[in-house]
Amino acid sequence: MQTPTEFVREQVSTVREKVDQLAGSVAGTVAASKSEVSATGSQVGDFIREQRNAARVSLRELARTAGVSNPYLSQVERGLRKPSAEILAAIAKGLQISAETLYEQAGILDRRSGNPDTIAALRADEALSERHRAVLLELYETYVREHAATQKPSTPNSTTPDPSKESA
């Protein structure tokens, strides 16, 4: 027969084992999801840094125009923080690029169909306002989809005469 002290020790030991098992399982899940967030965050952060460097804008200046702190923007660029859609829009405004571009990089929006060079050219055209760029991109994507739909392979109709084989 067990003493009350031995019984309590046994119960505590059993509970500790279960907690350790659950903690290991949770730690694995958290590590996996953290690596996914880090990969996406790193991708958008790298893109922001590239755009900032191309625009010759300092980290401090972009942080000020976007309305975020210097350390926060630095963490976004290094992939340590995943910014919200609102923050991405503010950063895009500071970089004078389309918010949609950053949304695509962050995985918030699906990439547009069409030629990436055409899309990049439309986005880079400084003569267009943000609204005009969005409208042109939407029209371009619509035309690309419609063109793809009309390019479905068709079988030749045997009842239609071939004009090149008609005799005069």
C-alpha positions as CSV (number, residue, x, y, z in Angstrom):
1,M,0.0,0.0,0.0
2,Q,1.2,3.5,-1.0
3,T,1.6,6.3,1.5
4,P,-0.2,9.6,0.6
5,T,3.2,11.2,-0.1
6,E,4.2,8.4,-2.6
7,F,0.8,8.7,-4.3
8,V,1.2,12.4,-4.8
9,R,4.7,12.0,-6.1
10,E,3.5,9.4,-8.6
11,Q,0.7,11.7,-9.8
12,V,3.0,14.7,-10.1
13,S,5.5,12.6,-12.1
14,T,2.7,11.5,-14.5
15,V,1.5,15.0,-15.0
16,R,5.0,16.3,-15.6
17,E,5.6,13.6,-18.3
18,K,2.3,14.6,-20.1
19,V,3.2,18.3,-19.9
20,D,6.6,17.6,-21.3
21,Q,5.1,15.7,-24.2
22,L,2.6,18.4,-24.9
23,A,5.3,21.1,-24.7
24,G,7.5,19.3,-27.2
25,S,4.6,18.9,-29.6
26,V,3.6,22.6,-29.2
27,A,7.2,23.7,-29.6
28,G,7.5,21.8,-32.9
29,T,4.3,23.4,-34.2
30,V,5.4,26.8,-33.2
31,A,8.9,26.4,-34.8
32,A,7.3,25.2,-38.1
33,S,4.9,28.1,-38.2
34,K,7.6,30.6,-37.2
35,S,9.8,29.5,-40.1
36,E,6.9,30.0,-42.5
37,V,6.3,33.5,-41.2
38,S,10.0,34.2,-41.2
39,A,10.3,33.1,-44.8
40,T,7.4,35.4,-45.9
41,G,8.6,38.2,-43.7
42,S,12.1,37.9,-45.0
43,Q,10.9,37.9,-48.6
44,V,8.9,41.1,-48.2
45,G,11.6,42.6,-46.1
46,D,14.2,42.0,-48.7
47,F,11.9,43.5,-51.3
48,I,11.4,46.6,-49.2
49,R,15.1,47.0,-48.7
50,E,15.8,46.6,-52.4
51,Q,13.1,49.2,-53.3
52,R,14.4,51.6,-50.6
53,N,18.0,51.3,-51.9
54,A,16.8,51.7,-55.5
55,A,15.0,54.9,-54.5
56,R,18.0,56.0,-52.5
57,V,15.9,56.5,-49.4
58,S,17.4,56.0,-46.0
59,L,15.8,53.7,-43.4
60,R,15.2,56.7,-41.1
61,E,13.5,58.7,-43.9
62,L,11.3,55.8,-45.0
63,A,10.3,55.1,-41.4
64,R,9.3,58.8,-41.0
65,T,7.3,59.0,-44.2
66,A,5.6,55.6,-43.4
67,G,4.8,56.6,-39.9
68,V,6.6,53.7,-38.2
69,S,9.6,53.6,-35.9
70,N,13.1,53.1,-37.2
71,P,13.6,49.8,-35.2
72,Y,10.3,48.4,-36.4
73,L,11.1,49.1,-40.1
74,S,14.6,47.6,-39.6
75,Q,13.0,44.4,-38.1
76,V,10.6,44.2,-41.1
77,E,13.4,44.5,-43.5
78,R,15.3,41.7,-41.7
79,G,12.3,39.5,-41.7
80,L,11.8,39.6,-37.9
81,R,8.4,41.2,-38.1
82,K,5.5,40.6,-40.4
83,P,3.9,43.9,-41.1
84,S,0.1,44.4,-41.4
85,A,-1.6,45.4,-44.6
86,E,-1.9,49.0,-43.2
87,I,1.8,49.2,-42.5
88,L,2.6,47.7,-45.9
89,A,0.4,50.4,-47.5
90,A,2.2,53.1,-45.6
91,I,5.6,51.7,-46.6
92,A,4.5,51.5,-50.2
93,K,3.4,55.2,-50.1
94,G,6.8,56.1,-48.6
95,L,8.5,54.2,-51.4
96,Q,6.1,55.6,-54.0
97,I,5.2,52.2,-55.3
98,S,1.9,50.4,-55.4
99,A,0.7,48.9,-52.2
100,E,-0.5,45.9,-54.3
101,T,3.2,45.2,-55.1
102,L,4.0,44.8,-51.4
103,Y,0.8,42.8,-50.8
104,E,1.9,40.3,-53.5
105,Q,5.4,40.1,-51.9
106,A,3.8,39.5,-48.5
107,G,1.4,36.8,-49.9
108,I,-1.7,38.9,-49.1
109,L,-2.6,39.1,-52.8
110,D,-2.2,36.6,-55.6
111,R,0.2,37.6,-58.3
112,R,-1.3,39.1,-61.4
113,S,-1.4,37.2,-64.7
114,G,0.4,38.6,-67.7
115,N,4.0,39.5,-68.6
116,P,5.9,40.5,-65.4
117,D,7.9,43.1,-67.4
118,T,4.7,44.8,-68.6
119,I,3.3,44.9,-65.1
120,A,6.6,46.3,-63.7
121,A,6.6,48.9,-66.5
122,L,3.1,50.0,-65.6
123,R,4.0,50.2,-61.9
124,A,7.2,52.1,-62.5
125,D,5.7,54.8,-64.7
126,E,5.9,57.9,-62.7
127,A,3.6,59.8,-65.1
128,L,0.7,57.7,-63.8
129,S,-1.2,58.3,-60.5
130,E,-1.7,55.3,-58.2
131,R,-5.3,55.1,-59.3
132,H,-4.4,55.1,-63.0
133,R,-1.8,52.4,-62.4
134,A,-4.4,50.2,-60.7
135,V,-6.9,50.7,-63.5
136,L,-4.4,50.0,-66.2
137,L,-3.2,46.8,-64.4
138,E,-6.8,45.6,-64.0
139,L,-7.5,46.3,-67.7
140,Y,-4.3,44.6,-68.7
141,E,-5.1,41.5,-66.6
142,T,-8.6,41.4,-68.1
143,Y,-7.2,41.5,-71.7
144,V,-4.7,38.7,-70.8
145,R,-7.4,36.5,-69.4
146,E,-9.7,37.1,-72.4
147,H,-6.9,36.4,-74.9
148,A,-6.0,33.2,-73.1
149,A,-9.7,32.1,-73.2
150,T,-9.8,32.7,-77.0
151,Q,-6.6,30.7,-77.6
152,K,-8.2,27.4,-76.8
153,P,-7.3,24.8,-79.4
154,S,-10.2,24.3,-81.9
155,T,-10.7,21.5,-84.3
156,P,-11.1,22.4,-88.0
157,N,-14.7,22.1,-89.3
158,S,-14.8,19.7,-92.2
159,T,-17.9,21.4,-93.7
160,T,-16.2,24.7,-94.1
161,P,-14.5,24.9,-97.5
162,D,-10.8,25.9,-97.6
163,P,-10.6,29.1,-99.7
164,S,-7.2,28.2,-101.0
165,K,-8.5,25.0,-102.6
166,E,-11.5,26.6,-104.4
167,S,-11.4,26.7,-108.2
168,A,-12.3,29.9,-110.1
